[in-house]
Amino acid sequence: MEERRKYGRVKAPDKVTGQVFDEATQQTFKDVKIIDISPGGVSFVCDKNIPNGTPIKLILNFPGLYFEKDIPVNAKVVHSKQGEIKFQIGCAYLPKRVNKSF
């Protein structure tokens, strides 16, 4: 199978978690385990499948880092793979939406 990634991935430390908001179903998944991260996207484990192409909002949490701040990102699901119990979801970052109110 041909590798399509533009960037290498880095395995996320065990403490890195996130919150995922599925814009299609309006569901929020809290404390999802981040598997790996790159400049182009992120993958995580989720209790439910999120179909390819679904826009999501992620809030990434990196505890123990000097800034101790959640990082919000917009993304879309590019692959979903069912594991034994949960789904592994891969996402590509989307450009930041511009808020024209300020």
Contacts in CASP RR format, 6 or more apart in sequence:
PFRMAT RR
TARGET T0000
AUTHOR 0000-0000-0000
METHOD contacts of the structure
MODEL  1
MEERRKYGRVKAPDKVTGQVFDEATQQTFKDVKIIDISPGGVSFVCDKNI
PNGTPIKLILNFPGLYFEKDIPVNAKVVHSKQGEIKFQIGCAYLPKRVNK
SF
5 38 0 8 1.000
6 40 0 8 1.000
7 38 0 8 1.000
7 39 0 8 1.000
7 40 0 8 1.000
7 41 0 8 1.000
8 38 0 8 1.000
9 36 0 8 1.000
9 37 0 8 1.000
9 38 0 8 1.000
9 43 0 8 1.000
10 36 0 8 1.000
10 37 0 8 1.000
10 38 0 8 1.000
11 35 0 8 1.000
11 36 0 8 1.000
12 34 0 8 1.000
12 35 0 8 1.000
12 36 0 8 1.000
12 37 0 8 1.000
15 62 0 8 1.000
15 63 0 8 1.000
15 64 0 8 1.000
16 34 0 8 1.000
16 37 0 8 1.000
16 60 0 8 1.000
16 61 0 8 1.000
16 62 0 8 1.000
16 63 0 8 1.000
17 31 0 8 1.000
17 32 0 8 1.000
17 33 0 8 1.000
17 34 0 8 1.000
17 61 0 8 1.000
17 63 0 8 1.000
18 30 0 8 1.000
18 31 0 8 1.000
18 32 0 8 1.000
18 34 0 8 1.000
18 44 0 8 1.000
18 58 0 8 1.000
18 59 0 8 1.000
18 60 0 8 1.000
18 61 0 8 1.000
19 28 0 8 1.000
19 29 0 8 1.000
19 30 0 8 1.000
19 31 0 8 1.000
19 32 0 8 1.000
19 58 0 8 1.000
19 59 0 8 1.000
19 61 0 8 1.000
19 70 0 8 1.000
20 28 0 8 1.000
20 29 0 8 1.000
20 32 0 8 1.000
20 44 0 8 1.000
20 46 0 8 1.000
20 50 0 8 1.000
20 56 0 8 1.000
20 57 0 8 1.000
20 58 0 8 1.000
20 89 0 8 1.000
21 27 0 8 1.000
21 28 0 8 1.000
21 29 0 8 1.000
21 56 0 8 1.000
21 57 0 8 1.000
21 58 0 8 1.000
22 28 0 8 1.000
22 29 0 8 1.000
22 50 0 8 1.000
22 54 0 8 1.000
22 56 0 8 1.000
23 54 0 8 1.000
23 55 0 8 1.000
23 56 0 8 1.000
23 57 0 8 1.000
24 51 0 8 1.000
24 54 0 8 1.000
24 55 0 8 1.000
27 48 0 8 1.000
29 46 0 8 1.000
29 47 0 8 1.000
29 48 0 8 1.000
32 44 0 8 1.000
32 45 0 8 1.000
32 46 0 8 1.000
33 44 0 8 1.000
33 45 0 8 1.000
34 42 0 8 1.000
34 43 0 8 1.000
34 44 0 8 1.000
34 60 0 8 1.000
35 43 0 8 1.000
35 44 0 8 1.000
35 45 0 8 1.000
35 88 0 8 1.000
36 42 0 8 1.000
36 43 0 8 1.000
37 43 0 8 1.000
37 60 0 8 1.000
40 92 0 8 1.000
40 93 0 8 1.000
41 75 0 8 1.000
41 90 0 8 1.000
41 91 0 8 1.000
41 92 0 8 1.000
41 93 0 8 1.000
42 58 0 8 1.000
42 60 0 8 1.000
42 73 0 8 1.000
42 75 0 8 1.000
42 90 0 8 1.000
42 91 0 8 1.000
42 93 0 8 1.000
43 88 0 8 1.000
43 89 0 8 1.000
43 90 0 8 1.000
43 91 0 8 1.000
44 88 0 8 1.000
44 89 0 8 1.000
44 90 0 8 1.000
44 91 0 8 1.000
45 86 0 8 1.000
45 87 0 8 1.000
45 88 0 8 1.000
45 89 0 8 1.000
46 86 0 8 1.000
46 87 0 8 1.000
46 89 0 8 1.000
47 86 0 8 1.000
47 87 0 8 1.000
48 87 0 8 1.000
49 80 0 8 1.000
49 82 0 8 1.000
49 87 0 8 1.000
49 89 0 8 1.000
50 56 0 8 1.000
50 77 0 8 1.000
50 80 0 8 1.000
50 87 0 8 1.000
50 89 0 8 1.000
51 77 0 8 1.000
51 80 0 8 1.000
52 77 0 8 1.000
52 78 0 8 1.000
52 79 0 8 1.000
52 80 0 8 1.000
53 76 0 8 1.000
53 77 0 8 1.000
53 78 0 8 1.000
54 76 0 8 1.000
54 77 0 8 1.000
55 74 0 8 1.000
55 75 0 8 1.000
55 76 0 8 1.000
55 94 0 8 1.000
56 74 0 8 1.000
56 75 0 8 1.000
56 76 0 8 1.000
56 77 0 8 1.000
56 91 0 8 1.000
57 72 0 8 1.000
57 73 0 8 1.000
57 74 0 8 1.000
57 75 0 8 1.000
58 72 0 8 1.000
58 73 0 8 1.000
58 74 0 8 1.000
58 75 0 8 1.000
58 91 0 8 1.000
59 70 0 8 1.000
59 71 0 8 1.000
59 72 0 8 1.000
59 73 0 8 1.000
60 70 0 8 1.000
60 71 0 8 1.000
60 72 0 8 1.000
60 73 0 8 1.000
61 70 0 8 1.000
61 71 0 8 1.000
62 71 0 8 1.000
73 93 0 8 1.000
74 93 0 8 1.000
74 94 0 8 1.000
74 95 0 8 1.000
74 96 0 8 1.000
74 97 0 8 1.000
75 91 0 8 1.000
75 92 0 8 1.000
75 93 0 8 1.000
75 94 0 8 1.000
76 91 0 8 1.000
76 92 0 8 1.000
76 94 0 8 1.000
77 89 0 8 1.000
77 90 0 8 1.000
77 91 0 8 1.000
78 90 0 8 1.000
78 91 0 8 1.000
78 92 0 8 1.000
79 89 0 8 1.000
79 90 0 8 1.000
80 87 0 8 1.000
80 88 0 8 1.000
80 89 0 8 1.000
80 90 0 8 1.000
81 87 0 8 1.000
81 88 0 8 1.000
82 88 0 8 1.000
END
